[in-house]
C-alpha cells in the first residue's frame, strides 16, 4: 500500500513539474494543490493510527 501511494505521489510530482515547465499552471496554483494533497495524505495516514 505504501509503495502504491509513493508511486502515485511521484507520478503526481512528475506531472506537476511538466505542467510548470510548459507554463500550463502557475506556481501558486501548484503549491496550493500540493498543500491540499499532502494535507489529505497526512490526515488520512494519522486517522488510521489514532484508532489503534
C-alpha atoms as an extended CHARMM CRD file, in Angstrom:
* protein
*
        52  EXT
         1         1  UNK       CA              0.0000000000        0.0000000000        0.0000000000  PROA      1               0.0000000000
         2         2  UNK       CA              2.7540000000        2.4440000000        0.8980000000  PROA      2               0.0000000000
         3         3  UNK       CA              4.6270000000        1.6310000000       -2.3100000000  PROA      3               0.0000000000
         4         4  UNK       CA              1.4780000000        2.2870000000       -4.3350000000  PROA      4               0.0000000000
         5         5  UNK       CA              0.8910000000        5.6300000000       -2.5750000000  PROA      5               0.0000000000
         6         6  UNK       CA              4.5050000000        6.5440000000       -3.1670000000  PROA      6               0.0000000000
         7         7  UNK       CA              4.2010000000        5.7110000000       -6.8720000000  PROA      7               0.0000000000
         8         8  UNK       CA              1.1020000000        7.8840000000       -7.1770000000  PROA      8               0.0000000000
         9         9  UNK       CA              2.8350000000       10.7350000000       -5.3910000000  PROA      9               0.0000000000
        10        10  UNK       CA              5.8770000000       10.6070000000       -7.6750000000  PROA      10              0.0000000000
        11        11  UNK       CA              3.6450000000       10.4320000000      -10.7470000000  PROA      11              0.0000000000
        12        12  UNK       CA              1.7630000000       13.4780000000       -9.4830000000  PROA      12              0.0000000000
        13        13  UNK       CA              5.0020000000       15.3730000000       -8.8850000000  PROA      13              0.0000000000
        14        14  UNK       CA              6.2510000000       14.4990000000      -12.3430000000  PROA      14              0.0000000000
        15        15  UNK       CA              3.0190000000       15.7210000000      -13.9450000000  PROA      15              0.0000000000
        16        16  UNK       CA              3.0860000000       18.9250000000      -11.9110000000  PROA      16              0.0000000000
        17        17  UNK       CA              6.7010000000       19.5420000000      -12.8770000000  PROA      17              0.0000000000
        18        18  UNK       CA              5.8860000000       19.1380000000      -16.5730000000  PROA      18              0.0000000000
        19        19  UNK       CA              2.8970000000       21.4720000000      -16.2630000000  PROA      19              0.0000000000
        20        20  UNK       CA              5.0480000000       24.1560000000      -14.6240000000  PROA      20              0.0000000000
        21        21  UNK       CA              7.8230000000       23.8330000000      -17.1870000000  PROA      21              0.0000000000
        22        22  UNK       CA              5.3340000000       24.0740000000      -20.0460000000  PROA      22              0.0000000000
        23        23  UNK       CA              3.6260000000       27.0730000000      -18.4530000000  PROA      23              0.0000000000
        24        24  UNK       CA              0.1970000000       25.4450000000      -18.1260000000  PROA      24              0.0000000000
        25        25  UNK       CA             -0.1560000000       26.0790000000      -14.3960000000  PROA      25              0.0000000000
        26        26  UNK       CA              1.1370000000       28.8510000000      -12.1780000000  PROA      26              0.0000000000
        27        27  UNK       CA              3.4870000000       28.0160000000       -9.3410000000  PROA      27              0.0000000000
        28        28  UNK       CA              0.9590000000       29.3880000000       -6.8670000000  PROA      28              0.0000000000
        29        29  UNK       CA             -1.7420000000       27.0210000000       -8.1270000000  PROA      29              0.0000000000
        30        30  UNK       CA              0.6300000000       24.0770000000       -7.9810000000  PROA      30              0.0000000000
        31        31  UNK       CA              1.6680000000       24.9430000000       -4.4360000000  PROA      31              0.0000000000
        32        32  UNK       CA             -1.9640000000       25.0470000000       -3.3360000000  PROA      32              0.0000000000
        33        33  UNK       CA             -2.7060000000       21.7040000000       -4.9980000000  PROA      33              0.0000000000
        34        34  UNK       CA              0.3000000000       20.0470000000       -3.4000000000  PROA      34              0.0000000000
        35        35  UNK       CA             -0.5320000000       21.5160000000        0.0140000000  PROA      35              0.0000000000
        36        36  UNK       CA             -4.0710000000       20.1260000000       -0.1980000000  PROA      36              0.0000000000
        37        37  UNK       CA             -2.8550000000       16.7640000000       -1.4570000000  PROA      37              0.0000000000
        38        38  UNK       CA             -0.2380000000       16.4260000000        1.2490000000  PROA      38              0.0000000000
        39        39  UNK       CA             -2.6950000000       17.5570000000        3.9060000000  PROA      39              0.0000000000
        40        40  UNK       CA             -5.1620000000       14.8840000000        2.8290000000  PROA      40              0.0000000000
        41        41  UNK       CA             -2.4920000000       12.1910000000        2.7780000000  PROA      41              0.0000000000
        42        42  UNK       CA             -1.1630000000       13.1710000000        6.1890000000  PROA      42              0.0000000000
        43        43  UNK       CA             -4.6460000000       13.3970000000        7.7080000000  PROA      43              0.0000000000
        44        44  UNK       CA             -5.6260000000       10.0420000000        6.2490000000  PROA      44              0.0000000000
        45        45  UNK       CA             -2.4510000000        8.3750000000        7.4980000000  PROA      45              0.0000000000
        46        46  UNK       CA             -2.8880000000        9.7590000000       11.0350000000  PROA      46              0.0000000000
        47        47  UNK       CA             -6.5510000000        8.7220000000       11.1730000000  PROA      47              0.0000000000
        48        48  UNK       CA             -5.5540000000        5.0840000000       10.9400000000  PROA      48              0.0000000000
        49        49  UNK       CA             -3.0570000000        5.3220000000       13.8010000000  PROA      49              0.0000000000
        50        50  UNK       CA             -5.4510000000        7.0600000000       16.1720000000  PROA      50              0.0000000000
        51        51  UNK       CA             -7.8880000000        4.1360000000       16.0340000000  PROA      51              0.0000000000
        52        52  UNK       CA             -5.3750000000        1.5820000000       17.2850000000  PROA      52              0.0000000000
